[in-house]
């Protein structure tokens, strides 16, 4: 199922200076945290009320069972109302959330009283407890958003400082210089690719961006690497089923491809294939990257974990429990599998119009990207040779 990620859907991470915002009520991690917190509180309440150990299991089941119907109804209503709530001021949204919790409590209290007259629950107490639970959960999510802010900044710094190695810059410049006289058109395209690559590297990368932009960046990066590696680098792109409008953290694929080149292609003197497969399945975007692997214990196999840990952290910051990154070593290849929820943002109505940022901020359309360029976008290097 596709989720629109515009003004009605915010990233679960926000800048520390932003106004407070409700949590993403359609995020799996948010829902799981609410369920665990409420049921944990029910267990604590049962422990306090029931002094007899032999009767404790029944007390826990009774207390938690009474909470589940209104809790699940509240979560369902808030899931449906999440896009609308995300557009409201924080205080108004909090009042609506509290109102949904109270209404669900009152509805099921009336239902329990009608079908089970012997039930002795207190409506006033249950309403107070529902309001207390809402206040505690909103406070927790607000503190969590503030706590994540330093991690966002650190993830950005790691992406800026560690992903593009200095030796790549020098090699790319040398590769372009070798083409200036023999193939000026190809050298010009390579310089454009370098400019795009480092423009992305140096911009603010805390917010989600279209997956198509990341793939274009990766193509440009691999074209630059092919200037020096030549026929040793072969890339197998399988992106026909890729949802181009899907949103992903910037620099989520490029560092993995850089590792694939450094660890899988450079150590070998024979051609090696880097495989990139991106597709949509059951409302999730999957990206599977595979490169050659040689278990010879050389220095080229050290350092994979740093990039993987960095990307896994950024996926968790943006998508919480809805995203994952898995890596494994096969017999002669190394594979990384990224899974993300399919989220999109509505395009602007007219060129140059302001658009809604994934984090809920309105930003101006990038005028430079909107300008046509005198070169073919994403042109493979082999076509340039011809």
N, C-alpha and C positions, 0 to 999 in steps of 0.2 A: 504494500500500500504506500502510495506516494504522499508525503507530507509537505505542504507548502511552508516555506521557511521565510516568510516576509514579515510584515509588521505583527502578524499573529503568532509568530514562533521565534523565540529568542534563544540564542546560544546559552548554555548553562553557565558559561563564564562571562564575566563582565569586568570592565575596567574598574579599578578601585575608586576612581573619582566619580563614577556614574551614580545616578539616583538609584535607590533600592528598587528591585523588581521582583515580581513573583517568580518562583521556580518554574521550570518548564514542566507543565502538568501532563505533557504527553511523552515524557522521557521515562524509559523503563527504570533507570536508576532512581529517579525521584519517586516513582510509585513504590518500588521495593523498599526504599528508606521509610516512606510513610507507613507501609504495612508493618515493617519490623518495629518501628517506634511505637505504634499504637498497640500492637500485640505484646510487645515487651512491657508496656505500661500495664496492660491487663494482667500479665503474669505477676508483676510486682504487687498490684492491688490484691490479687488472690492470695499471695504470700502474707500480706498484711492482715487480711480479713480472716484467714483460716489457720488457726494454730495447730490443728491436728494434721500430722504428716499423711496419715492414711486417707484423709479426705481432700488433700491438696490437689491431686489430679482432676477430680471431679469439679472442684472449685475453679481451676484454671480453664477447663473446657467450658464450664457454664459462663464465666466472665467473658472469655474471648469469643465464644459463640454468640453472645448477645451483641457484641460489638461489630461482628463481621457484616451483617446485612446493611446497617446504616453507613458503615465505612466504605463498603464496595459501591453502594449507591452514590455516595458523595464523590468517590473517585471517578465513576462513570460520567456523572454530570459535569464535573470539572474537566474531564478529558474532552467532552463535547464542546464546552465553553472556552477551552484554552486559547484559541486564536483571538476571540473577543476579549478575554481577560488580559491578554498580553498587551492590548492597545490601551488599557485603562491605567489611570494613575495608581500608584502602589496602594494608597489608602483605600481607594474605591475597590480595587481588586481584593484586598484583604477583607473588606466588609462583605463582599459577595461570597468569598470562600467561607467565611464564618456563617453567613446566612444559609448556604447550601448544607453545611454540617448540621446546623440547628434544625433546618427543615427535614433533613433525613432522619435525625433523631426523633423528632416529634412524630413523623409519619410511621416509623416502626414501633414507637411506643404505643401509638393508637392501635396498630395492627396486633401487637403482642397482647394488649389489654382486651381486644375483641375476641381473639382466638384462644387465649389462655388467661381466663379470669383469675386464676390462682397466682399469676405472675405478679411479683411485688416490687417492681421497679419504680423508682421515683423520677418523674419527668423533670422536676426542677434540678435534681442532682445530675441527671444525665445531660441536660442542656449545659449546665455549668462545666461539666467535664469535657463536653464537646468543644466549648469555647476555649477552655484551657489547653486542650490538645492542639487546636488550630493556632493559638498564640505561640505555644512552645515550638511547633513545627515551623512556622514562619520565621521565628527568631533563629532557629537552628539553620535554616536555609540561607538566611541573611548573613549569619556568621560564616557559614561555609563559603559563600560567594566572596566574602572579604578575605578569607583564609587562602582562597585559590589565587588571588591576584599576584602574590609574589611568585608563585609557580608559573603563572602565565609569562611574566617578565623573564624568568630564567629560561623557560622553554624557548622564548623568542631569541634570547641571547645565544643559546646553544645552537639554534638553527642558523643564526647569522654568522657565528664565529667558527663553527665546527664542520658545517656541511660542505662548503666550497673550499677545498684545500688550496693553499698558495701555489703549490706546484701545478695545479690544474690551470690557474690563471697564466702562469709563465709559459706552460706548454701550449696553451691556446694562442697566446700572443705570438709565440715563435711559429706556430702553424700558420697563422694568418700572414705573417711577414714573408713566409716562403711562397705564398700565393699571390702577393701583390703584383709582381711582374708577369708571372706565367698565366694567372687566371684572375684578373681584377674583379670580375663579377662575383666569382665565388668568394673572394676575400671580403668584398663588401657585405655579402650575405652573412658571412661568419662574424663580421664586426657587429652587424645588427643583432645577431643571436647573442653575442656576448653582452651587448648593452641591455637586451631584454632580461637576460639571466641575472645580471647584477642589479638591475632595477628591482626585480622581484626580491632578490636577496636582501636589499637594503630598505625595503619598505616595511611598514607595520604589518606583521604577519600573524596577528592575534585573532583575526576574524576569518570566517570561512569564505572560500572563493569557489567559482565554478570548476568542476573537475576537468573540463575541456582546457582551461588555462594551464592547469598543472601538467596535462599531457603535452600541450604545446611546448611548455618550458622543458619538459623531459626530452622531447624530440630535438629541440635546439641544443640542449646539453650534449646529447649523444652525437649529434652532427659535429659538434666541436671536438669531441673526443675522437671521432673518426678521422679528423684531420691528421692526427699523429699516429693512430693505431691502424689506419688503413683497413685492409681486408681481414685483419685479425678480429675486428669487431663486427659482428652480425647481429642485427636486432629483428626479432620476430614480433611484430605488433598485431595483436588480436583485440581490436577495440570497436568492432562493428556493432556490438551489442552494448556499448558503453552509453549510459545516460549522460549526455554532455552537460545537462543543466543541473546535475547533482552537485551539492556543495560538499567541499572537503577542506580540511586544514591545509593551508599553503605549505609547500615543501614537504608533503607527506610521501611522495614517490621519488622525487629527485635524489634525496640522500641515499635511498636504497639502490637506485641505479648507479650512483657514484660508487657505492660499495661493490656492486656487481662488476663494474669495470675494474676497480682496483684489486679486488680479491679473485675475480673469476677470469678476466681477460688478460691483464698485464702480466701475470706470472707465466703465461703460456706463449709459446712461439707459433702455435697453430691457431687457426680461426676458432672462435668460440661464439656461441649463440646466447644472447640475452633475450628471454621470452617475457613479454608483457601481455597479460590477459585480463581485461577489465569488462565486467558484465553486470547486469541487474538480475537478481533472482529473489522472488518472494519479498519484495519491498526492501531489499538490502543491496548495496553496491559491494561487489567483490573485486579485489585487485590481487592477482597472483603474479609474482615476479620470480623468475628462475634464472640462475646463471651457473656456469660450469664451476665445479668444485674439485680441488685436488687436496687430498689429505696427506700433505707432505710436511706439515708442521712449520711451513715457512712464515715469514713475517706478514705476508699478504693476507693471512687468515686471522690476524689479530685485530681487534677493534670493531668487529661486526656489532657486538652487543651494545656499544655506546649509541650508535644510530638507532638501533631497534628500540632501546629503552627510551630514547628521546621521543620517537614517534609514538610509541605506546602511551607515553605520558600525555602527549598532546591530544591523542584520540580520546583518552579518558577525560581530559579537561573539557573537550567540546561535546562529547556524546555520552559520557559516563559509561554505564554498563551496556549500552546499545552498540558499542564498537569493540573490536578486538584485533590483535595482531598476533599471528602465530608464525613461527619459523621452524624449519626442520632441515636436516641434512640427509639427502638421498644418497644413492650409491655414487653418482658422479655429478651431482648438482646440488645447489643450495636453493631452497624455496622459502619465500615469504608470502603469507596470505593475510590480507587486510580485509576486514568486514566493517562496513559503516551503514547506518540507516540512510535511506534515500530521501533526502530533503532538498527542496528547491526554493528559489526566490523568484517572485513574479518579475518579469522584465519591465523596464520603464516604458511608459506609453509613447514617448517620443524621444528622438535622439537628443542627447544633451540634458535631458530632464533629470532632476535629482531622483535617486533611487533609495530604497530602504535597505540599510545595511543589515546583515544577518543578526547582529547583536541588538538591533532595534534602533540604531542611530541612522539619521539621514545624511548621506554623503553625496558629493557631487560626482557626476559621471566622469570617468577619466577621459579628458578630452584628447590626450595624446594617443590613447589606445583607439579612440574613435576615428582618428585620421587614417586615410588609406595610405598604404606604404607601397613603394615601387619595387616590390619583390613578392614572390609567390609564397603565401603562408604555408608553413609546414612542408616545404618542398624537400623531398628526400635528397640526400647527398648524392646518391647514384644518378638521379636525374640531372643534377647540376653538372656532373662530370660529362654527361652526354651533350 
